[in-house]
Amino acid sequence: MNPSTIFTIAGMTSIGVLGLFLASRAEDPGIQIFGLLLAGLAAFLAFWLVNRLFEPEVVAAEESD
């Protein structure tokens, strides 16, 4: 893993935790929905990153560099 991947994971985790915190403390439905969307976005990015890191074409391209 290169440093940019680590920073992406750290940022994604921070966004997800912030979204869950916003949703848990929300007093109006708009903020709750926004927080849940942030958490959902973080989960989507996590699955996308895992897919990108373990695709055979991407792994082969990184190993040849």
CNS distance restraints for C-alpha pairs under 8 A (distance, minus, plus):
assign (resid   1 and name CA) (resid   5 and name CA) 6.25 0.50 0.50
assign (resid   1 and name CA) (resid   6 and name CA) 7.11 0.50 0.50
assign (resid   2 and name CA) (resid   6 and name CA) 6.72 0.50 0.50
assign (resid   3 and name CA) (resid   7 and name CA) 6.28 0.50 0.50
assign (resid   4 and name CA) (resid   8 and name CA) 6.08 0.50 0.50
assign (resid   5 and name CA) (resid   9 and name CA) 6.19 0.50 0.50
assign (resid   6 and name CA) (resid  10 and name CA) 6.20 0.50 0.50
assign (resid   7 and name CA) (resid  11 and name CA) 6.04 0.50 0.50
assign (resid   8 and name CA) (resid  12 and name CA) 5.97 0.50 0.50
assign (resid   9 and name CA) (resid  13 and name CA) 6.07 0.50 0.50
assign (resid   9 and name CA) (resid  46 and name CA) 7.46 0.50 0.50
assign (resid  10 and name CA) (resid  14 and name CA) 6.23 0.50 0.50
assign (resid  11 and name CA) (resid  15 and name CA) 6.20 0.50 0.50
assign (resid  12 and name CA) (resid  16 and name CA) 6.18 0.50 0.50
assign (resid  12 and name CA) (resid  42 and name CA) 5.33 0.50 0.50
assign (resid  12 and name CA) (resid  45 and name CA) 7.22 0.50 0.50
assign (resid  12 and name CA) (resid  46 and name CA) 7.40 0.50 0.50
assign (resid  13 and name CA) (resid  17 and name CA) 6.15 0.50 0.50
assign (resid  13 and name CA) (resid  42 and name CA) 6.76 0.50 0.50
assign (resid  14 and name CA) (resid  18 and name CA) 6.02 0.50 0.50
assign (resid  15 and name CA) (resid  19 and name CA) 6.08 0.50 0.50
assign (resid  15 and name CA) (resid  38 and name CA) 6.49 0.50 0.50
assign (resid  15 and name CA) (resid  39 and name CA) 6.90 0.50 0.50
assign (resid  15 and name CA) (resid  42 and name CA) 6.39 0.50 0.50
assign (resid  16 and name CA) (resid  20 and name CA) 6.25 0.50 0.50
assign (resid  16 and name CA) (resid  38 and name CA) 5.96 0.50 0.50
assign (resid  16 and name CA) (resid  39 and name CA) 4.19 0.50 0.50
assign (resid  16 and name CA) (resid  40 and name CA) 7.44 0.50 0.50
assign (resid  16 and name CA) (resid  41 and name CA) 7.51 0.50 0.50
assign (resid  16 and name CA) (resid  42 and name CA) 5.05 0.50 0.50
assign (resid  16 and name CA) (resid  43 and name CA) 7.32 0.50 0.50
assign (resid  17 and name CA) (resid  21 and name CA) 6.09 0.50 0.50
assign (resid  17 and name CA) (resid  39 and name CA) 6.95 0.50 0.50
assign (resid  18 and name CA) (resid  22 and name CA) 6.11 0.50 0.50
assign (resid  18 and name CA) (resid  35 and name CA) 7.37 0.50 0.50
assign (resid  18 and name CA) (resid  38 and name CA) 7.76 0.50 0.50
assign (resid  18 and name CA) (resid  39 and name CA) 7.73 0.50 0.50
assign (resid  19 and name CA) (resid  23 and name CA) 6.13 0.50 0.50
assign (resid  19 and name CA) (resid  34 and name CA) 7.31 0.50 0.50
assign (resid  19 and name CA) (resid  35 and name CA) 3.90 0.50 0.50
assign (resid  19 and name CA) (resid  36 and name CA) 5.89 0.50 0.50
assign (resid  19 and name CA) (resid  37 and name CA) 7.27 0.50 0.50
assign (resid  19 and name CA) (resid  38 and name CA) 4.86 0.50 0.50
assign (resid  19 and name CA) (resid  39 and name CA) 4.97 0.50 0.50
assign (resid  20 and name CA) (resid  24 and name CA) 6.08 0.50 0.50
assign (resid  20 and name CA) (resid  35 and name CA) 5.77 0.50 0.50
assign (resid  20 and name CA) (resid  36 and name CA) 6.33 0.50 0.50
assign (resid  20 and name CA) (resid  38 and name CA) 7.75 0.50 0.50
assign (resid  20 and name CA) (resid  39 and name CA) 5.98 0.50 0.50
assign (resid  21 and name CA) (resid  25 and name CA) 6.27 0.50 0.50
assign (resid  21 and name CA) (resid  35 and name CA) 7.32 0.50 0.50
assign (resid  22 and name CA) (resid  26 and name CA) 5.86 0.50 0.50
assign (resid  22 and name CA) (resid  31 and name CA) 6.82 0.50 0.50
assign (resid  22 and name CA) (resid  32 and name CA) 6.54 0.50 0.50
assign (resid  22 and name CA) (resid  34 and name CA) 7.93 0.50 0.50
assign (resid  22 and name CA) (resid  35 and name CA) 5.06 0.50 0.50
assign (resid  23 and name CA) (resid  31 and name CA) 6.55 0.50 0.50
assign (resid  23 and name CA) (resid  32 and name CA) 4.17 0.50 0.50
assign (resid  23 and name CA) (resid  33 and name CA) 6.98 0.50 0.50
assign (resid  23 and name CA) (resid  34 and name CA) 7.39 0.50 0.50
assign (resid  23 and name CA) (resid  35 and name CA) 4.59 0.50 0.50
assign (resid  23 and name CA) (resid  36 and name CA) 5.94 0.50 0.50
assign (resid  24 and name CA) (resid  32 and name CA) 7.24 0.50 0.50
assign (resid  25 and name CA) (resid  32 and name CA) 7.91 0.50 0.50
assign (resid  26 and name CA) (resid  31 and name CA) 5.67 0.50 0.50
assign (resid  26 and name CA) (resid  32 and name CA) 5.24 0.50 0.50
assign (resid  27 and name CA) (resid  31 and name CA) 7.42 0.50 0.50
assign (resid  27 and name CA) (resid  32 and name CA) 7.66 0.50 0.50
assign (resid  28 and name CA) (resid  32 and name CA) 6.60 0.50 0.50
assign (resid  29 and name CA) (resid  33 and name CA) 6.08 0.50 0.50
assign (resid  30 and name CA) (resid  34 and name CA) 6.17 0.50 0.50
assign (resid  31 and name CA) (resid  35 and name CA) 6.07 0.50 0.50
assign (resid  32 and name CA) (resid  36 and name CA) 6.20 0.50 0.50
assign (resid  33 and name CA) (resid  37 and name CA) 6.06 0.50 0.50
assign (resid  34 and name CA) (resid  38 and name CA) 6.23 0.50 0.50
assign (resid  35 and name CA) (resid  39 and name CA) 6.32 0.50 0.50
assign (resid  36 and name CA) (resid  40 and name CA) 6.04 0.50 0.50
assign (resid  37 and name CA) (resid  41 and name CA) 6.00 0.50 0.50
assign (resid  38 and name CA) (resid  42 and name CA) 6.25 0.50 0.50
assign (resid  39 and name CA) (resid  43 and name CA) 6.30 0.50 0.50
assign (resid  40 and name CA) (resid  44 and name CA) 6.13 0.50 0.50
assign (resid  41 and name CA) (resid  45 and name CA) 6.13 0.50 0.50
assign (resid  42 and name CA) (resid  46 and name CA) 6.18 0.50 0.50
assign (resid  43 and name CA) (resid  47 and name CA) 6.41 0.50 0.50
assign (resid  44 and name CA) (resid  48 and name CA) 6.14 0.50 0.50
assign (resid  45 and name CA) (resid  49 and name CA) 5.98 0.50 0.50
assign (resid  46 and name CA) (resid  50 and name CA) 6.27 0.50 0.50
assign (resid  47 and name CA) (resid  51 and name CA) 6.16 0.50 0.50
assign (resid  48 and name CA) (resid  52 and name CA) 6.08 0.50 0.50
assign (resid  49 and name CA) (resid  53 and name CA) 6.04 0.50 0.50
assign (resid  50 and name CA) (resid  54 and name CA) 6.23 0.50 0.50
assign (resid  51 and name CA) (resid  55 and name CA) 5.96 0.50 0.50
assign (resid  52 and name CA) (resid  58 and name CA) 6.90 0.50 0.50
assign (resid  53 and name CA) (resid  58 and name CA) 6.83 0.50 0.50
assign (resid  53 and name CA) (resid  59 and name CA) 6.81 0.50 0.50
assign (resid  54 and name CA) (resid  58 and name CA) 7.17 0.50 0.50
assign (resid  54 and name CA) (resid  59 and name CA) 6.36 0.50 0.50
assign (resid  55 and name CA) (resid  59 and name CA) 6.19 0.50 0.50
assign (resid  56 and name CA) (resid  60 and name CA) 6.02 0.50 0.50
assign (resid  57 and name CA) (resid  61 and name CA) 6.13 0.50 0.50
assign (resid  58 and name CA) (resid  62 and name CA) 6.19 0.50 0.50
assign (resid  59 and name CA) (resid  63 and name CA) 6.14 0.50 0.50
assign (resid  60 and name CA) (resid  64 and name CA) 6.24 0.50 0.50
assign (resid  61 and name CA) (resid  65 and name CA) 6.58 0.50 0.50
